[in-house]
């Protein structure tokens, strides 16, 4: 086990990390920080969400910033507004005891563009952005990312699965030059291999964390057999056995999410919903209520739950199994974060047993049948 000092992190940053309760580097931090601090290199890091990636790339970026240059030197791309806000907040907290001020700005949809343009007129060293809003601002000439030294693609697979492929290609083309690209992803679909091949150097450093564990090892996977008719009654029983614990229930569709939310509200449960048609304002409100624990259970579609990082979630329930394996990885990865344990429970009808076996095989995990 290394310490942050041994990895090369400066003392004033370690003081800030301590205050955040970050004492011992995680595996991805241990493997990537020395490479990213020392050498100007392209980099690919394969690691699950919740493994401490923000510090793994964020601390080296902060160490590389030249405060005497009032220009944007690093760009971090992330799939959702929530993640952008979270990364910005973390970088700010890391620099609490650093003498020279490093300025970070966030660019994302759902907020008036003029506010963000105004913020960028001040000195800015690091920009954290969602791809869509960044493209808007580049096209309007409101942001200059020509001189960046580092481009980070965080949760790259999520950005692609959310339809940002074209935007990413345009940003990568736009910033090409002497910049280094650091790509972090939980999975390695073909589109990502293509980006690596096309935009990154042939001697890119590759780091893979717990290579075989596509899914966090601290999660217990269970399934319960039921019928379509009895599924909701079973869900009520299941939630009652969980008492005051907090969790997320996943549905495949927006309509399914809305129906289930209304049903559970009528049954007296403290629930909130997240789905694609929501206004950003309502989405923020639902997230805030869930984070400050005034809502106990969140019901969500796959895409809406991207980037939810809430501590101490005890369980994930799959009201329906997801369509693809990557979604299972992302769903279940919302629990058992930062070294804690958690449960991922699927409610299935008998014909879906085969799907359980496919997930087991594809992700190298084991499901245990549970009865209530």
N, C-alpha and C positions, 0 to 999 in steps of 0.2 A: 504493500500500500504506500503510495507516495503522498506527500503533503503538497499544498498549493505552492509553498515556498520552493520545494524541490522541482516543481514543474516550471518554475521561472516567473511566477506571478509576484508583482511588487507588493511590499508590505502594506501600503495604504489601501490596496484593493482587498487584501486579506482581512483587514479590519472591517471593511464594509460587508464582506461575505459572512464573517463571523456573526455580525449583527442580524443577518438574514437566516442564521442557523445552518449555514453551509460550511461544514468543517472539513469533511473528507471528500476528495474528488471522486466522482462516479467514474465508471469504466470509460465512457466516451470522453469525459474531460481528461482523464489520465492519458489516454492514447492520442487525443488530438491537440491539446494545448501546446505541448512541446514543439510539435511540427509547425503549428500555425504561428507560434511566437517567433521561432527561429528563422524559418525560411520563407521566401516569397514563392508560394507554390499553389497550384490548383489542388483541390482536396475534395474527396468524397467520403462522407461519414454515414454509415448505415446503422441506424439505431432507432428503437421504439420511441414513441412520444413518452414524456415523463421520465426521461433518463438524464436530464440536465444539459440538453444541447445548447440552450441559450447561453449558458456560461462557457460552454466549450468553444463557441465561436466568438461570443461577445467580449470575453476578457482579452483575447488576442487582438481583436479589433480596437478596443480601447487603448491597449498598449501601443498600437501602431499609429494612433492619431497624432498629427503634428499640429498642436494648438496654435502655433504662430501663423498657420495658413487658414484664413477664414473661408474655406471652401468645403464642399461635400467630398469627403474622402472614402466613405463606405456606404454601401446601399444594401439593406437587408430586405428581401422580399418574402412575404408570408401570406398564406391563403385567406385569412379572415381578419376583419376589423378587430375582433377580440384579441387575436394573437398579436397583431401589430401593437395594440395598446399595452398588452402584457410585456412584450419584448422591450418596448420603450421604457416602461416603468422599471423593469429589471436593470437595464443598463444604467438608468438614472441612480438606482439604489447602489449599484456596484461602485459608483464614482463618489459616494458620499464623502469620503475622507481624502479625495484627490485634490491637490492644491489648484491645479489649472482646470478651468472649467471646460468640459467637453459638452457640446450642445447636440441634442438628439431631437429630431422632429418626426412626427408620424403623419403619413398620408394614406387616407382610406376613404371609401365611399360612405354615404350616410351622414356626412357632415358637410356644411357649406364649404364649397371649394375656396371661396374668398378668404375664409379664416385661415385655411392652410397655406394659401399663397402668401398671405401677410406674414405668417410665422416663418416662412422660408426666406423672407427678405432680411431677417436677422441672421447673424452668424450661425451657420449650421455645419456640423462636422459629419454627422451620421443621419441618414434618412432610413426609416423603417416604413415599408409601404405594401399595400395590396397592388397586384399588377394592373388591374383595370384603371384605378384612379391615377396611378403613376403615369400610364400612357396618356391619359387626358391632359395631365399637366405638362408632359414633355411636348405634346402636340401644340399646346398653347404657348410654349416657350417660357413657362413659369418655373421650371426647375432645370438646373444644369448638372447632369451627372457624367459629363464628359471626362472629368479628371479623377474619377474614383479609382482607388487602388484595389479595393476589395468589393466583390459582389457576393452576397450570401443568398442562396436559395434554401429557405427553411421549409420543412415539410413539403419537399418538391413533389412527391407523389400526390399529395392532397391538392396542390395547386393545379396539377394536370387533370386530376379527376373532376375538378370543379370547373373545367372548361377554359383554363387560362393558357392553353398551349400556344396559341398565336401571340398573345401578349408577351409571354416569356421569350419566345423567339425574337420578337421585335426588340425587347429590352436588351437581350444578349447581343444582338447585332449592333444596337445603338451604342453600347458601352464597350464594344470590343476594342482592344488596344493593349495597353500594358497591364490591365487589371488582372487580378487573380480571382478565380471563381471557386467558392466553397459551397458544395452541395450536400445538404442533409436530407435524408429520406428514411422512412420506415420500411418501404418495400422498393423493389427494383424493376418496375414494369419496362416494356420495350421503349416507350417514349423517353424515359429517363436515360436509358443506355444511349439513345440517339443524341440527346443533349450533350452527354458526356463526350461522345465521339466527335460531335460537330464543333462544340465550343470550348472544350477543355484540352489542355496539352496532353501529349501521349504519356508523359511521365507523372501523371497525377497521382498523389498519395491516396491510397484507399485504406480506410479503417472500417472494420465491421465488428460490432459489439454483440456478444453472445450470439454468434453466428446461427446456431441451430434454433435458438429461441426466437422465432418470429413473433411470438406472443409472450408478454411478460410472465415470467415463471411464478410470480406470486399470486396469480389468478387461479381460482378453482373453477373448473368448467362443469356445469351440470345441465341436464335436460329433464323436463317433466312432460310425460305423455298426457294429452288431453284431446278433446274434440273441439271443433270450431264453436259449437253451441255452448260448451262448458268452460271455454277458455277464460272469459272475464270473471266468472265466479272463482275459478282457480286462482286467478291473479289477485283477487281480493284476499283470499286465504293466505296467499304467499306474502302479500304486503303486511298482513296482520302479524305474521310470524316474525317480520323484520322490525316491528316496534317503531322506535324513533330513528332508525337508521336512514341514511339518505342515499338516493340512487337515481339512475336514469332508465326509463323504459323506451326502447326503440321500436318504431313502427316503420313500415316500408313507404307509406304514402302520407301525403298531407291530410287527406280526408280521414285516414285511419287515426292519425295523431289527434285531430280535432274531436272525433267521436269518442276516443278513449279518454281524452281530457275531460270532456263533459260527463261521461259515465262515472269516472272516479270522483269528480267534484260532487256529483249527486250522492255518491256513497260516503261523502264526508272526508275524503282524503285531501291533504294539502298539496295540490299539484299545479304545475305551470306547463306551458307548451312552447315549443320552438319549431316553427316550420317555415318553408320557403317563401310563402306569400306575405309574411308578416312585414310590417313597416319596421325600419331600423329602430325607431323609438320604442316600439312594443317589444322588440327582441331584446334591447338593452334592459328594459324594465323586467322582463322575465328572467334574464341572466342575473340581474342585481338581486332580485328576490331569492333566487336559488343560492347565490353566493353568500348572502347574509343570513341564510337559513330561515327566512320567513316562508319559503316554499320548501317542502321536504323532498318532493319527487318531481323530476322534469321528464316530460314526454316529448320525444324528438324524432325527426326524420334523420337519415344518415348525414346528408349534406349540412343540415342546420347545426349538427352537434360538432362539426369540425372545430378543433381548436378550443374546446371547453377544457379548461384546466382548473378543476375545483378540488380542493384537498378533502381527504377523508370521505370519499364516496365508497360505501360498503358494497354496493352491488350494481350490476347492469342486468336488466331483463330484456330479452329479445321477444317482443310480442309476436313478431314474425322473424324468421331467420333472414339475414341479409342476402341480397342477390349474389354478391361475390365475396371471395375470401378476404380481400383487402378490407372490405367494410367490416368484417368480423374482427379483424385486427384492430381497426380504429375504434370500433364500438367498445370492445372489451378493454382496450387500453385506457378508457376513462377512469377505470377503478384501479386499485393497487398501484398508485403513483408514489414516487419518492420513497420506495422501499417498503410501503405498507402492503397488506394483503387485501384481497377482495374476491367477490363471486360474480361469475358471468352465467346467467341462467336462461336457458332457451325453453319457451313453451312450444311444444311441437305436436302436430297431429301424426298418427302412426305412419302415414305415407312419407313423412319427412325424415324418418330414421336413416334412410340412405344418405340424405344431405348431411346429417351429423357425421356419418362415417367419412364423407368426402372432406368435410372441414378438418376432422381429426388427421386424415392422411395429408391433406394439403398444408396444414400448419404445424404438424408434428405435436399435436396436443391430445389430451385424453378427456373424454366426457364421462361423467358418472351419472347414472340414472338416479333421480331423486323422486320420492313419493311424498305426498303431503298427508 
